[in-house]
């Protein structure tokens, strides 16, 4: 069933762009890139998931090419990241900031991906796939750009599992139980952040399949 033409709050979209741009810029600063390099990591991080979602999976013009707010927002966020990094001082603090910011941007893009796929009339397995790819796509492209193994492929804090659970929770709460999609969108983002913080607080991690 295709839901009515509901639009998620635009603030959620801009929050996702901001979070991933900030995360990407901090990664560029950690790599000691110049201003262009920092902006490029911010750009790829923030629009990468949307480009894959729209251009590859849904075969439509990506929002990054039609929304005039994205580029100015990403540019402003790049300069904010530079100012923030100068106050963080240490690489460890920058890493912690990146992880914190990723925990906000990931579920926001995942929910946006789910809603976009629903509007396109995809079956639920396809909706789940689009949501998960949208949630982690920017981070994967960012890591590849800076020549790192994507975080989602490494033993860590259940990122892929949590993204899939966030997409499933949004579908169950909205399509299954009939709750407001606008409210549940923010609720899922908040729930993801809370669980991600718990994995950090209690050091819950996935393990390599073959061990040491």
C-alpha positions as CSV (number, residue, x, y, z in Angstrom):
1,X,0.0,0.0,0.0
2,X,1.3,3.5,-0.9
3,X,0.7,6.0,1.9
4,X,-0.8,9.4,1.2
5,X,1.6,12.1,0.0
6,X,2.8,12.9,3.5
7,X,6.0,15.0,3.8
8,X,8.3,14.6,6.8
9,X,9.3,17.9,8.6
10,X,11.8,19.7,6.5
11,X,13.8,20.3,9.7
12,X,14.6,16.6,9.8
13,X,16.1,16.7,6.3
14,X,18.2,19.8,7.2
15,X,19.3,18.2,10.5
16,X,20.5,15.1,8.6
17,X,22.5,17.3,6.1
18,X,24.0,19.3,9.0
19,X,25.0,16.3,11.0
20,X,26.7,14.4,8.2
21,X,28.4,17.6,6.9
22,X,29.8,18.3,10.3
23,X,30.9,14.7,10.7
24,X,32.5,14.7,7.3
25,X,34.3,18.0,7.8
26,X,35.7,16.8,11.1
27,X,37.0,13.7,9.4
28,X,38.7,15.9,6.8
29,X,40.2,18.0,9.5
30,X,41.5,14.9,11.3
31,X,43.1,13.9,8.0
32,X,44.7,17.3,7.9
33,X,43.1,18.3,4.5
34,X,43.1,21.8,3.2
35,X,39.9,23.9,3.0
36,X,38.8,22.3,-0.3
37,X,39.5,18.8,1.1
38,X,37.5,19.5,4.2
39,X,34.6,20.8,2.2
40,X,34.7,17.8,-0.1
41,X,34.5,15.3,2.8
42,X,31.6,17.4,4.2
43,X,29.9,17.4,0.8
44,X,30.3,13.7,0.1
45,X,29.2,12.7,3.7
46,X,26.1,14.9,3.6
47,X,24.7,14.2,0.2
48,X,26.2,10.8,-0.6
49,X,23.4,8.8,1.0
50,X,20.8,10.9,-0.8
51,X,22.6,10.5,-4.1
52,X,22.6,6.8,-3.9
53,X,19.0,6.7,-2.6
54,X,17.6,9.0,-5.4
55,X,19.9,8.6,-8.3
56,X,20.7,4.8,-8.1
57,X,17.9,3.1,-6.1
58,X,14.9,5.2,-6.9
59,X,16.1,6.6,-10.3
60,X,15.0,10.2,-9.9
61,X,16.8,13.5,-9.8
62,X,18.6,13.7,-6.4
63,X,17.4,16.4,-4.0
64,X,21.0,17.6,-3.7
65,X,20.6,19.0,-7.3
66,X,17.3,20.7,-6.8
67,X,17.3,22.0,-3.2
68,X,19.1,25.4,-3.1
69,X,19.7,25.2,0.7
70,X,22.0,22.2,0.8
71,X,25.2,23.8,-0.6
72,X,25.1,26.9,1.6
73,X,24.3,24.8,4.6
74,X,27.2,22.4,3.9
75,X,29.6,25.4,3.4
76,X,28.5,27.1,6.6
77,X,28.8,23.8,8.5
78,X,32.4,23.3,7.1
79,X,33.4,26.6,8.7
80,X,31.6,25.6,11.9
81,X,33.6,22.4,12.0
82,X,36.9,24.2,11.6
83,X,36.0,26.4,14.6
84,X,34.8,23.4,16.6
85,X,38.0,21.4,15.8
86,X,40.2,24.2,17.1
87,X,38.4,24.0,20.5
88,X,38.5,20.2,20.7
89,X,42.3,20.2,20.6
90,X,42.9,16.4,20.6
91,X,42.3,13.7,18.1
92,X,40.4,11.7,20.7
93,X,37.9,14.5,21.2
94,X,37.5,14.9,17.5
95,X,36.8,11.1,17.2
96,X,34.2,11.3,19.9
97,X,32.5,14.3,18.3
98,X,32.4,12.4,14.9
99,X,30.8,9.4,16.6
100,X,28.3,11.6,18.4
101,X,27.3,13.5,15.3
102,X,27.0,10.3,13.2
103,X,24.5,8.9,15.7
104,X,22.2,11.8,14.8
105,X,22.6,11.9,11.1
106,X,22.4,8.2,10.5
107,X,18.8,7.6,11.7
108,X,17.6,10.9,10.3
109,X,18.7,9.9,6.8
110,X,17.4,6.3,7.3
111,X,13.9,7.6,8.2
112,X,13.9,10.0,5.2
113,X,15.0,7.0,3.0
114,X,12.1,4.9,4.3
115,X,9.6,7.6,3.7
116,X,10.9,8.4,0.2
117,X,10.8,4.7,-0.7
118,X,7.2,4.4,0.6
119,X,6.2,7.4,-1.6
120,X,7.8,5.6,-4.6
121,X,5.5,2.6,-3.9
122,X,8.2,0.0,-3.2
123,X,7.4,-3.2,-1.4
124,X,8.5,-3.4,2.3
125,X,11.8,-5.3,1.7
126,X,12.8,-2.6,-0.9
127,X,11.7,0.1,1.6
128,X,14.0,-1.4,4.2
129,X,16.9,-1.5,1.8
130,X,16.5,2.1,0.7
131,X,16.3,3.2,4.3
132,X,19.4,1.4,5.4
133,X,21.4,2.5,2.4
134,X,20.3,6.1,2.9
135,X,21.3,6.0,6.5
136,X,24.8,4.7,6.0
137,X,25.6,5.6,2.4
138,X,27.2,9.0,3.2
139,X,29.4,7.5,5.8
140,X,30.6,4.7,3.5
141,X,31.4,7.1,0.7
142,X,33.2,9.4,3.2
143,X,35.4,6.6,4.5
144,X,36.2,5.4,1.0
145,X,37.1,9.0,0.0
146,X,39.6,9.3,2.8
147,X,40.9,5.7,2.2
148,X,39.6,4.1,5.3
149,X,37.7,0.8,5.6
150,X,34.1,1.9,6.0
151,X,33.1,1.8,9.7
152,X,30.0,-0.2,9.0
153,X,32.1,-3.1,7.8
154,X,34.3,-3.2,10.9
155,X,33.7,-4.7,14.4
156,X,32.1,-1.8,16.3
157,X,28.9,-0.5,18.0
158,X,26.2,-2.4,16.1
159,X,25.7,0.5,13.6
160,X,24.2,-1.6,10.8
161,X,22.0,-3.6,13.1
162,X,20.7,-0.4,14.7
163,X,20.0,1.3,11.4
164,X,17.9,-1.8,10.3
165,X,16.1,-1.7,13.6
166,X,15.4,2.0,13.3
167,X,13.9,1.5,9.8
168,X,11.8,-1.5,11.0
169,X,10.6,0.4,14.1
170,X,9.5,3.4,12.0
171,X,7.5,1.1,9.7
172,X,5.9,-0.8,12.5
173,X,4.9,2.4,14.4
174,X,3.5,4.2,11.4
175,X,2.1,1.7,9.0
176,X,1.5,-1.1,11.5
177,X,0.2,0.9,14.5
178,X,-1.0,4.1,12.8
179,X,1.0,6.6,14.8
180,X,1.8,10.0,13.4
181,X,4.7,9.7,11.0
182,X,6.0,13.2,11.9
183,X,6.2,12.4,15.6
184,X,7.5,8.9,15.0
185,X,10.3,10.2,12.8
186,X,11.7,12.3,15.6
187,X,11.0,9.5,18.1
188,X,13.0,7.0,16.0
189,X,15.9,9.4,15.8
190,X,15.8,10.0,19.5
191,X,15.6,6.3,20.2
192,X,18.5,5.5,18.0
193,X,20.7,8.1,19.7
194,X,19.8,6.8,23.1
195,X,20.6,3.2,22.2
196,X,23.8,4.3,20.4
197,X,24.9,6.1,23.6
198,X,24.2,3.0,25.6
199,X,26.5,0.9,23.3
200,X,29.2,3.5,23.9
201,X,28.6,3.8,27.7
202,X,28.6,0.0,28.2
203,X,31.1,-0.7,25.4
204,X,28.8,-3.1,23.6
205,X,30.6,-4.2,20.4
206,X,30.3,-6.6,17.6
207,X,33.1,-9.1,17.2
208,X,35.1,-10.4,14.2
209,X,33.5,-13.6,12.8
210,X,36.8,-15.5,13.0
211,X,38.0,-13.9,16.2
212,X,41.6,-12.9,16.8
